[in-house]
Amino acid sequence: MRLLAPVLLAATLAATGCTWVHMAPGASAVRIIPMGAAPAGCELRSEIEVSVTGKLGFYERNPLRVREELETLARNEGPGLGADTLQPLEEPRDGAQRFAAYRCGR
């Protein structure tokens, strides 16, 4: 019984919402543009899909925090693809989202 309290406390703290996804070097230069038509004058480099945990048991994570973490993960992929611009291809679903990666030469 004594062990149960610390385990429950740790699980609650983990689920309450610190951002666990950190920006990689060079990722801060990658911008996110709104969904819609492909940006003019940009070269499509790749499509990527990223995912995070959107639900912990019965606990639904904050959708805004999930979206922020998905964008950070996608931005982390940008420099390795030679991309400086990312555009969501769909809304986040079940903790996953697809992005188009472009080089726009800003």
Protein Blocks (a to p, Z undefined) as FASTA:
>chain_A
ZZmmmmmmmmmmmmnopafbdcdehklmpccddeddddehiacfbdcdddddfbghjacc
dfklmmmmmmmmmmmmmmmnopabdcdfbdceehiacdddddehZZ
